[in-house]
Amino acid sequence: MSNENFANKEGQQIPSVTFPIRVNDDWSKRDSQEIFAGKTVVVFSLPGAFTPTCSSTHLPRYNELAAKFAENGVDEILCVSVNDTFVMNAWAKDQQAENISFIPDGNGEFTAGMGLLVEKNDIGFGKRSWRYSMLVKDGIIEKMFIEPDLPGDPFEVSDADTMLAYINPEAVQTAQVSLFTKPGCPHCARAKALLAQQGLQYEELVLGNEVSISAMRAITNADTVPQIFIDGAHIGGADELVKHFA
């Protein structure tokens, strides 16, 4: 099929599909009934595991915001792709996205049922999923965000922040967060993990790469990293960030 005239399926039942999945070197199965019945589920679907936008932005942000989604009534977040279970498992391990359930739609049955199976023969992909997201309640699609029919791989509306804003606008990040870091710094890693747990995006300024230590000292009056700012207020280091969130 072409990439034209994607039908919005809001109000319709989710496709009934069984997914073969490898779990601990054994074959297992999940099906639409088990996944969706009686639950609130967010689904995001993308063209392929290990591909650039999927790995750098689409998947990581859903993983970061998983706690926020849970707080707002979401039982599970699914990443669906027309890849086999071995590829999806390897990608899950590579991404360390422990808050996401990886669903291999290897035969494209689910994606075809959604009307979003597209030809990507020009880049050697064969049939793949168009990029989209949806909110499903008890097997019924409440909301869909389908990427526009444009060349390439548009990524404008199926992101995690857009979905969270639909579910609860007040849950969306309004704070501006920046932090000074340096490579290999464990306290910097701890601070970034804390921010991710809070679902907060941040601007990272890396010493020696984007900014000098003298510039950081002039701004923060400190010699150690990380140095964190939230909405222009200087929080301090990782320990101070813990206290700030407490």
N, C-alpha and C positions, 0 to 999 in steps of 0.2 A: 504494500500500500504506500501511498505517498504521504508526505507530512502535512496534508491539507485537511481542513474541516474536522479537527478533533472535536468529538462530541463530549460535552460536559455531562457527566453521569450522576450529578447530585440528585439525591432522592431514590437512586436505584440500588439494587442488591449487589454486593461484591461478587465477582466471579467465583464459582465453586471449583477449586483446584487442589490437588494433593501435591506437595513438594517433597521429593526425596532429598534427604539431608544426611551427610556424614557427621556422626557424633562419636568422638573417641574411637575412631577407626571401625565403627559399625554403622550399618545403614539404619536410618530412622525415617519417620515421616511426620510432617505437619500438614494439616489441611485447613481450608478456609473456615470450616465450622469451629475447630479448636481455637484458631487464632482470633476470630472476630466475634463469636457468639457471646452476648452479654458483656462485651468489653468496649472501651473507648480506645481506639488505636490510631496512631498517626503513621501513615505510609509515605515514604519518599522513594521515587524510582528514578533510575539514572541509566545512562548508556552503557557503562561498563566499569567493572572493578579495576583498580589501579590506574584509571585514566585521570588526567590532571585536575580538572575542576572538581570531579567527584572526590578525589583524595585530599585536595588542599582546602576545600571550602565546604562543599555540600554535606558530606558525611561528618567531618569533625565538629561542625557547629551543632548539628542535631545531637551528637554525643555530649558536647559541652552543656547543652541546654536540657538534657534529659531530666535532671532533678526539677527544673522549672515546669516542664511538661507534666511530671508526676504530681507536683503540687497542685496543678490545675486539672486533675482528673484523668490524665492519660495513663492507661495501663501498660502500654507497650509501644515502642517505636520500631517500625520495620524498614529496612533498606532492601528494596527489590531490584534485581538486575537480571537481565537475560545472560547469565553466566552459570556454569555448573557449580556444584557444591564444593568441589576441591578448590576452585578459584576463589569463591566467596569466603571459604574458611581461611585461606592463606591471606586474603585481603583483611579480614577481621583481625587476624593475628598481627599483621603488619601495622594496622592502624591503631591497635590497642583500644578499640571502640567497644568497651565492655558494656555500655549502656544501650547498645543497638542490637536488634535481632536481624541477622543476615538471611534473607530468603532467596534461594537460587531458583529463578524461573527459567531453568535451562532450556526447556522446550518452548518457551514463550507463550504458554497457554494463558497464564494470568494476564500478561500484558496484552495479548490479542483480545481477551475478554473485555479488557478496559478500552479497547479500540485505539491503543497507543503503541502498537508494534509497527516500527518503521524500517525502511530499507536504508542501511548505511554501507552499501556495497562499495561506494567510492573510496572508502578508507579501509576496506577489507574486513568490516565487522559483520557483514550479513544483516540479519534481522535483529534489531535491538529495541529497547524501550525509549520512547520519547521521555524527556525529563518532566516530571510532575510531582506534586504532593497531594495528599488528601487526608481528611479527617473522617474516620469511619466509626459509627456508633451502632453496636449490635448488628453488624453486617450491612448496615445501610450507609451509603456515602452521604455525609452531610455537606462537606465542602471540598472543592477541588481547585488547585492552582496548577494550571497547565501552561508550560512555557509557550511563548508566542511562536507562530509558524514563520521562523526566520532561518536563513542559511546557517549552517554550522551547529553549534550547541549552545543556544541561548540559556542564560541562567539569571532570571530577573525576579521570579515570583514563587518558586518552589523551595526557597530557602527556609531555614528553621525559624528565623526571626519573624518572617511574614506569617508563618503558621501560628507561632505563639501569639502574635498580635491579633490574629483572628480569634483564637481561643480566649485570650484575656489581655486586652490592650495594656492594662496596668502592670502586667508582668514583664513587659519589654524594657530592656536596659535604656535608661536615660542618662546615666552617669558617664562622664568622659574619664577614661583611665589611661595613664601613661606611666611607664616605669623605665628606669635606667638599669641595664644589666651588663654582664660580660660573659663570654662563653665559658662553660665548665663550672659556673658558680652554682653550688647546691642550694644556697639560700634563694637565689633567683628562680631556680626550678621550683622550689617550694612556694614562692610567692605566685608564680604563674599558675601552679596547680590550684592554689587557693582561689585565685581569680576565676579559673575555669569552673571550679566547683560552684561558684556563685553565679555562673552563666554570664560572666562579664567579659566582653571583648576589650582589648587594650592595645595601645601603641607601645611597641618595644623599641627603646633607643639603646643600641649596643655600643659599649665603649670600645674605641679603637677602630670601629667600623663606620658608625654614623656620627659619633660625637667624641670629643676628647675628655679625659678625666678632669682637666682644668675647667672646661665648660660646665661639666656636671657639678663640680665643686662650687662654681660661681652661682649656679642655680639653686643647689640644695644645701650648701654649706656643710657638706659631708664628703667623706673619702671612700665610704664602703658602698657596696651594691648588695641587693637592689635598693633603689630609692623610688618610692611610689607616690604618685599624685592622683587624687580622685576629685574631679570637678575643680581643679586648680589648687586644692588644699594638699599640702605636703604631709603625707601619712608617715613616711619613714621607711624602715626595712620590713623584712618578712615577719618578725615578731610583732611589730607595731600593726601590721596588716591583720594578723590574727586577732589582736585586741580590738581593732576597728570593727571587724565583723562580729565579734562577740558582743 
